[in-house]
């Protein structure tokens, strides 16, 4: 696998993870009784930042 394909894959993956993370934060704001949504959102942010880096 060449580096251009890897970079493209990581960029697209980071976008997808950030989109899902945004949805998790919105749902977590609407339903505050579900505590693990904030944990999943924080983990998603960490994964997306590592993918971008």
Order of alpha helices (4+ residues) and beta strands (2+ residues): alpha-alpha
